[in-house]
């Protein structure tokens, strides 16, 4: 009985130590997610404005720009997958990888070769463990991305798209990220970045899968639509990628806070359970000792 009581006490101390860690990680994620949400709110209007401007130019002009023109018989597609560098964030990275797997399967069924570009160590580990090929990786910043990283990724994907599949590039560029809806809800999203897909009056600029409401504004292009697109489209790609990275960072922190809150609650339940079991074992030990004393006293009384 004494050995069993010691085991329960050791388990209680172990769970208490784990609880301190999960509680600290919950508080850290809670403090950082506020800043991450603010960065999302600040970057989203700019990304949407650029998307609307590019959509207006592509819709209201007769120019055929390389970044807005559909390729005949596309053969290769790039997929940028945004995950986290660290774990302990619930199913955040898993959901993004599952969404990318569905996209890759669809593109493969359409006869295209898929080239993966990975953001976050979780995606890199997933591909390396399964010995799958990928073109390039970016890691070490997922919970706090900066604009320079987004520009580097955007320049890489844009150059690959401009090159085209005939020269070793790609014909389409897709983005898989997790959109921050609220502290409770984060949704994996798929967006086709290039070529810019526009249907007048049915433009989805916020990535929620639903057309935006309201009429499009009228634009005058100076000096020309071609030059406007040359200036806007690289900025559009970088801004959308940057906003996606910020959305993913906020989603990661919110998912981590929720996961650590659940882990802390489970640790408290375990501590209560082990405490009850330890008390029961201690009570059984005391009862056994009393029984042995009474039995010994009775034996001595009978002997005398």
TORMAR-193311 format. One line per field, with one value per residue (C-alpha): residue number from 0; y, x, z. Coordinates in pm, 1 decimal, decimal comma. Example, Ala and Ser with C-alpha at 12.3 -4.5 7.8 and 13.67 -1.06 7.14 Angstrom:
nr <- [0 | 1]
c2 <- [-450,0 | -106,0]
c1 <- [1230,0 | 1367,0]
c3 <- [780,0 | 714,0]
//
This chain:
nr <- [0 | 1 | 2 | 3 | 4 | 5 | 6 | 7 | 8 | 9 | 10 | 11 | 12 | 13 | 14 | 15 | 16 | 17 | 18 | 19 | 20 | 21 | 22 | 23 | 24 | 25 | 26 | 27 | 28 | 29 | 30 | 31 | 32 | 33 | 34 | 35 | 36 | 37 | 38 | 39 | 40 | 41 | 42 | 43 | 44 | 45 | 46 | 47 | 48 | 49 | 50 | 51 | 52 | 53 | 54 | 55 | 56 | 57 | 58 | 59 | 60 | 61 | 62 | 63 | 64 | 65 | 66 | 67 | 68 | 69 | 70 | 71 | 72 | 73 | 74 | 75 | 76 | 77 | 78 | 79 | 80 | 81 | 82 | 83 | 84 | 85 | 86 | 87 | 88 | 89 | 90 | 91 | 92 | 93 | 94 | 95 | 96 | 97 | 98 | 99 | 100 | 101 | 102 | 103 | 104 | 105 | 106 | 107 | 108 | 109 | 110 | 111 | 112 | 113 | 114 | 115 | 116 | 117 | 118 | 119 | 120 | 121 | 122 | 123 | 124 | 125 | 126 | 127 | 128 | 129 | 130 | 131 | 132 | 133 | 134 | 135 | 136 | 137 | 138 | 139 | 140 | 141 | 142 | 143 | 144 | 145 | 146 | 147 | 148 | 149 | 150 | 151 | 152 | 153 | 154 | 155 | 156 | 157 | 158 | 159 | 160 | 161 | 162 | 163 | 164 | 165 | 166 | 167 | 168 | 169 | 170 | 171 | 172 | 173 | 174 | 175 | 176 | 177 | 178 | 179 | 180 | 181 | 182 | 183 | 184 | 185 | 186 | 187 | 188 | 189 | 190 | 191 | 192 | 193 | 194 | 195 | 196 | 197 | 198 | 199 | 200 | 201 | 202 | 203 | 204 | 205 | 206 | 207 | 208 | 209 | 210 | 211 | 212 | 213 | 214 | 215 | 216 | 217 | 218 | 219 | 220 | 221 | 222 | 223 | 224 | 225 | 226 | 227 | 228 | 229 | 230 | 231 | 232 | 233 | 234 | 235 | 236 | 237 | 238 | 239 | 240 | 241 | 242 | 243 | 244 | 245 | 246 | 247 | 248 | 249 | 250 | 251 | 252 | 253 | 254 | 255 | 256 | 257 | 258 | 259 | 260 | 261 | 262 | 263 | 264 | 265 | 266 | 267 | 268 | 269 | 270 | 271 | 272 | 273 | 274 | 275 | 276 | 277 | 278 | 279 | 280 | 281 | 282 | 283 | 284 | 285 | 286 | 287 | 288 | 289 | 290 | 291 | 292 | 293 | 294 | 295 | 296 | 297 | 298 | 299 | 300 | 301 | 302 | 303]
c2 <- [0,0 | 240,9 | 178,8 | 246,6 | 572,4 | 684,9 | 608,7 | 825,7 | 1110,0 | 1092,8 | 1105,5 | 1406,7 | 1592,8 | 1501,0 | 1622,3 | 1941,5 | 2015,3 | 1954,0 | 2178,0 | 2465,2 | 2432,0 | 2415,6 | 2706,2 | 2918,3 | 2835,2 | 2922,2 | 3263,9 | 3332,0 | 3241,8 | 3453,7 | 3757,4 | 3715,7 | 3644,6 | 3995,2 | 4148,1 | 3891,3 | 3977,1 | 4345,9 | 4284,7 | 4088,6 | 4370,6 | 4625,5 | 4428,1 | 4295,3 | 4626,4 | 4688,3 | 4337,0 | 4367,3 | 4708,7 | 4573,7 | 4274,9 | 4499,2 | 4730,1 | 4440,7 | 4290,3 | 4622,1 | 4658,8 | 4300,5 | 4331,4 | 4677,4 | 4663,8 | 4460,9 | 4401,4 | 4049,1 | 4052,7 | 3743,0 | 3734,2 | 3748,3 | 3537,1 | 3176,6 | 2930,5 | 2685,8 | 2330,3 | 2407,9 | 2136,1 | 2240,4 | 2409,8 | 2548,9 | 2503,3 | 2713,3 | 2537,2 | 2742,2 | 2548,0 | 2610,3 | 2568,3 | 2424,0 | 2177,9 | 2188,5 | 2376,2 | 2109,9 | 2016,0 | 2348,5 | 2215,2 | 1886,9 | 2065,7 | 2281,0 | 1975,0 | 1787,0 | 2082,4 | 2092,7 | 1717,1 | 1763,7 | 2044,2 | 1842,6 | 1545,7 | 1767,3 | 1926,2 | 1585,8 | 1453,6 | 1750,4 | 1631,0 | 1879,8 | 1815,0 | 1975,2 | 2153,4 | 2210,0 | 2514,2 | 2476,3 | 2726,0 | 2590,3 | 2297,5 | 2084,9 | 2077,6 | 2014,8 | 1724,3 | 1582,1 | 1581,7 | 1455,1 | 1173,2 | 1053,3 | 1118,2 | 1353,3 | 1613,0 | 1986,1 | 2283,4 | 2518,0 | 2573,0 | 2872,0 | 2811,8 | 2984,7 | 3267,6 | 3123,4 | 3277,7 | 3621,7 | 3667,3 | 3987,7 | 4153,8 | 4064,7 | 3692,4 | 3743,7 | 3941,2 | 3667,1 | 3403,3 | 3623,9 | 3695,9 | 3324,7 | 3221,8 | 3510,6 | 3429,1 | 3064,0 | 3161,0 | 3403,5 | 3134,1 | 2890,2 | 2513,9 | 2512,5 | 2664,3 | 2470,8 | 2705,2 | 2670,1 | 2764,4 | 2820,4 | 2929,0 | 2821,2 | 2920,9 | 2706,1 | 2884,3 | 2904,2 | 3200,5 | 3351,0 | 3383,9 | 3407,2 | 3273,9 | 2960,0 | 2915,6 | 2896,6 | 2769,1 | 2626,0 | 2813,4 | 2759,0 | 3063,1 | 3071,1 | 3357,0 | 3334,4 | 3378,4 | 3632,5 | 3490,1 | 3758,9 | 3740,5 | 4085,1 | 4133,1 | 3804,7 | 3877,9 | 3703,0 | 3931,6 | 3812,6 | 3442,1 | 3326,1 | 3146,4 | 3390,0 | 3672,3 | 4021,1 | 4233,0 | 4573,3 | 4721,9 | 4760,1 | 5114,8 | 5271,3 | 5328,3 | 5534,2 | 5391,2 | 5626,5 | 5592,2 | 5256,0 | 4938,4 | 4735,7 | 4958,5 | 4966,5 | 4588,1 | 4569,3 | 4779,3 | 4631,2 | 4256,8 | 4191,1 | 4398,9 | 4205,4 | 3869,6 | 3985,2 | 4148,1 | 3840,2 | 3612,5 | 3845,6 | 3862,5 | 3482,0 | 3443,2 | 3683,7 | 3503,5 | 3173,4 | 3314,8 | 3439,1 | 3104,9 | 2915,4 | 3117,5 | 3088,2 | 2712,2 | 2681,5 | 2879,8 | 2659,0 | 2338,5 | 2446,1 | 2547,2 | 2198,7 | 2040,3 | 2246,7 | 2145,4 | 1780,0 | 1809,7 | 1948,1 | 1654,3 | 1409,0 | 1572,1 | 1538,2 | 1173,6 | 1083,0 | 1272,1 | 1073,4 | 745,5 | 839,6 | 919,0 | 587,9 | 402,0 | 587,6 | 510,6 | 143,1 | 145,3 | 300,4 | 52,7 | -236,6 | -105,9 | -66,8 | -418,1 | -556,6 | -372,2 | -492,5 | -845,0 | -840,5 | -706,4 | -973,4 | -1243,2 | -1120,2 | -1107,2 | -1462,7 | -1584,8 | -1435,3]
c1 <- [0,0 | 280,7 | 444,7 | 116,2 | 71,8 | 421,8 | 344,6 | 32,8 | 223,8 | 493,5 | 230,6 | 66,8 | 399,7 | 464,3 | 122,1 | 161,0 | 489,7 | 322,0 | 33,6 | 272,3 | 421,6 | 87,5 | -48,2 | 256,8 | 224,5 | -145,7 | -71,3 | 207,3 | -17,3 | -298,8 | -72,9 | 74,9 | -249,8 | -374,9 | -86,5 | -126,2 | -495,8 | -412,9 | -159,0 | -421,9 | -673,1 | -414,6 | -295,7 | -628,1 | -770,3 | -452,6 | -455,8 | -824,4 | -773,6 | -491,4 | -703,3 | -993,0 | -764,6 | -605,9 | -949,0 | -1076,6 | -783,4 | -815,5 | -1192,7 | -1222,0 | -930,7 | -849,4 | -486,7 | -343,1 | -97,5 | 115,2 | -9,3 | -378,6 | -384,1 | -497,8 | -246,2 | -355,9 | -334,5 | -159,2 | 88,7 | 243,6 | 98,4 | 271,0 | 106,9 | 227,7 | 137,4 | 142,9 | 184,4 | 356,5 | 713,7 | 611,6 | 354,4 | 118,1 | -137,8 | -403,9 | -496,9 | -387,0 | -107,4 | -287,2 | -593,7 | -381,9 | -194,7 | -522,8 | -660,4 | -347,4 | -372,7 | -727,0 | -606,6 | -309,7 | -534,9 | -772,2 | -491,5 | -336,3 | -669,8 | -679,7 | -351,8 | -114,5 | 213,8 | 215,6 | 521,0 | 502,8 | 644,5 | 643,4 | 615,1 | 673,7 | 868,2 | 554,0 | 497,1 | 867,5 | 869,6 | 554,0 | 703,9 | 1045,8 | 903,9 | 700,7 | 991,0 | 791,3 | 959,0 | 916,0 | 1076,7 | 1161,8 | 1100,4 | 1075,8 | 1089,0 | 1157,2 | 900,9 | 549,1 | 425,3 | 563,9 | 612,0 | 751,4 | 703,7 | 1051,8 | 973,3 | 644,8 | 824,6 | 1085,1 | 813,0 | 613,3 | 915,2 | 995,2 | 641,9 | 598,6 | 923,0 | 822,7 | 485,9 | 633,9 | 878,8 | 595,4 | 603,1 | 784,6 | 1090,2 | 1070,4 | 826,8 | 457,9 | 129,9 | -74,1 | -0,1 | -224,2 | -207,6 | -320,5 | -341,3 | -560,5 | -796,9 | -851,3 | -1225,1 | -1234,3 | -1055,5 | -1267,0 | -1281,8 | -992,1 | -1065,6 | -818,1 | -852,9 | -741,4 | -679,7 | -555,0 | -308,9 | -198,3 | -329,2 | -560,3 | -910,3 | -1174,1 | -1542,7 | -1697,0 | -1941,7 | -1839,3 | -1498,8 | -1394,3 | -1131,7 | -1142,6 | -1090,4 | -1409,8 | -1535,4 | -1826,6 | -1847,7 | -1821,5 | -2135,6 | -2178,8 | -2084,4 | -1724,1 | -1585,6 | -1491,1 | -1121,5 | -919,6 | -577,9 | -285,0 | -50,3 | -187,3 | -348,8 | -35,5 | 187,4 | -64,6 | -74,3 | 305,3 | 315,8 | 17,1 | 37,6 | 372,0 | 245,0 | -81,7 | 96,0 | 320,5 | 33,9 | -189,0 | 92,8 | 179,9 | -182,8 | -208,3 | 102,7 | -42,3 | -376,6 | -195,3 | 10,4 | -301,0 | -471,7 | -170,0 | -158,2 | -533,5 | -518,6 | -222,6 | -400,0 | -707,1 | -499,4 | -298,9 | -618,7 | -755,6 | -427,2 | -431,0 | -790,3 | -703,8 | -404,8 | -630,7 | -868,6 | -577,7 | -450,2 | -795,3 | -817,8 | -470,4 | -532,2 | -850,0 | -672,6 | -383,0 | -625,9 | -803,3 | -471,3 | -366,0 | -699,6 | -666,2 | -313,4 | -435,4 | -725,5 | -484,7 | -250,3 | -538,5 | -657,2 | -307,7 | -284,2 | -625,9 | -546,7 | -214,2 | -376,0 | -643,3 | -381,3 | -186,0 | -507,3 | -596,6 | -242,2 | -252,7]
c3 <- [0,0 | 85,8 | -251,7 | -431,7 | -243,0 | -343,2 | -708,2 | -697,0 | -530,1 | -800,2 | -1072,2 | -908,3 | -900,6 | -1265,8 | -1380,0 | -1176,4 | -1354,7 | -1691,6 | -1591,1 | -1516,6 | -1867,1 | -2049,5 | -1843,8 | -1927,8 | -2299,1 | -2287,1 | -2136,6 | -2387,4 | -2681,4 | -2537,7 | -2511,1 | -2860,4 | -3041,3 | -2962,6 | -3157,6 | -3435,4 | -3474,6 | -3490,4 | -3768,0 | -3962,4 | -3926,1 | -4043,2 | -4347,9 | -4476,1 | -4612,9 | -4814,6 | -4959,8 | -5048,4 | -5207,3 | -5424,2 | -5522,1 | -5620,7 | -5817,6 | -6007,3 | -6068,7 | -6203,0 | -6442,5 | -6565,0 | -6605,7 | -6760,8 | -7003,3 | -7310,3 | -7216,7 | -7200,0 | -6913,2 | -6838,5 | -6478,5 | -6571,5 | -6887,7 | -6864,5 | -7005,9 | -7272,4 | -7137,5 | -6805,7 | -6716,8 | -6385,6 | -6078,3 | -5771,2 | -5430,4 | -5137,1 | -4810,4 | -4487,8 | -4160,8 | -3826,9 | -3708,4 | -3373,5 | -3250,8 | -2951,4 | -3161,8 | -3195,4 | -3551,1 | -3700,9 | -3925,4 | -3995,0 | -4130,5 | -4363,5 | -4491,5 | -4547,1 | -4742,0 | -4956,4 | -5017,8 | -5150,6 | -5378,1 | -5502,5 | -5577,2 | -5775,3 | -5975,8 | -6043,0 | -6168,7 | -6406,5 | -6554,7 | -6391,3 | -6218,6 | -5872,9 | -5730,7 | -5354,9 | -5177,4 | -4799,9 | -4515,3 | -4163,9 | -4023,7 | -3987,1 | -4362,5 | -4425,0 | -4176,4 | -4332,9 | -4681,9 | -4576,1 | -4364,1 | -4662,0 | -4900,7 | -5117,4 | -5334,6 | -5282,5 | -5452,9 | -5164,7 | -4794,8 | -4560,0 | -4184,1 | -3854,0 | -3861,5 | -3876,0 | -3549,5 | -3640,8 | -4018,3 | -4165,6 | -4502,5 | -4633,4 | -4610,4 | -4795,5 | -5066,7 | -5106,5 | -5142,6 | -5379,0 | -5600,1 | -5620,3 | -5716,6 | -5961,0 | -6139,9 | -6166,7 | -6311,0 | -6563,5 | -6678,1 | -6750,7 | -6763,6 | -7097,6 | -6926,9 | -6602,2 | -6428,1 | -6348,3 | -6513,5 | -6197,2 | -5839,7 | -5553,5 | -5187,4 | -4892,4 | -4558,7 | -4247,6 | -4232,4 | -3889,2 | -3826,8 | -3447,7 | -3142,0 | -3173,4 | -3551,2 | -3797,9 | -4148,9 | -4403,3 | -4732,7 | -5092,2 | -5312,4 | -5669,8 | -5682,2 | -6044,8 | -6299,9 | -6139,0 | -6173,1 | -6217,2 | -6300,2 | -6311,8 | -6025,8 | -5860,4 | -5714,1 | -5394,9 | -5243,5 | -4882,6 | -4949,5 | -4778,5 | -5087,5 | -5137,8 | -5395,7 | -5255,6 | -5256,1 | -5412,6 | -5749,2 | -5859,3 | -5880,8 | -6212,0 | -6283,3 | -6526,9 | -6604,6 | -6642,2 | -6827,2 | -6953,2 | -6827,2 | -6909,3 | -6699,8 | -6416,6 | -6411,7 | -6423,9 | -6108,3 | -5925,2 | -5979,6 | -5803,1 | -5511,4 | -5520,2 | -5496,3 | -5212,1 | -5021,6 | -5048,3 | -4934,0 | -4646,9 | -4537,1 | -4560,2 | -4342,7 | -4085,6 | -4091,0 | -4042,7 | -3754,2 | -3574,2 | -3637,7 | -3504,8 | -3182,5 | -3128,7 | -3188,0 | -2948,8 | -2678,8 | -2710,5 | -2710,3 | -2405,3 | -2223,5 | -2289,2 | -2174,0 | -1852,9 | -1777,8 | -1839,8 | -1605,8 | -1332,0 | -1380,8 | -1358,6 | -1040,7 | -883,2 | -989,2 | -862,1 | -536,6 | -478,3 | -555,4 | -326,9 | -43,6 | -97,0 | -91,8 | 222,7 | 389,5 | 299,4 | 443,7 | 771,1 | 792,3 | 740,4 | 1012,7 | 1258,3 | 1179,1 | 1240,9 | 1575,1 | 1689,8 | 1579,5 | 1763,6 | 2080,4 | 2063,9 | 2020,6 | 2324,6 | 2531,0 | 2434,9 | 2514,8 | 2864,2]
//
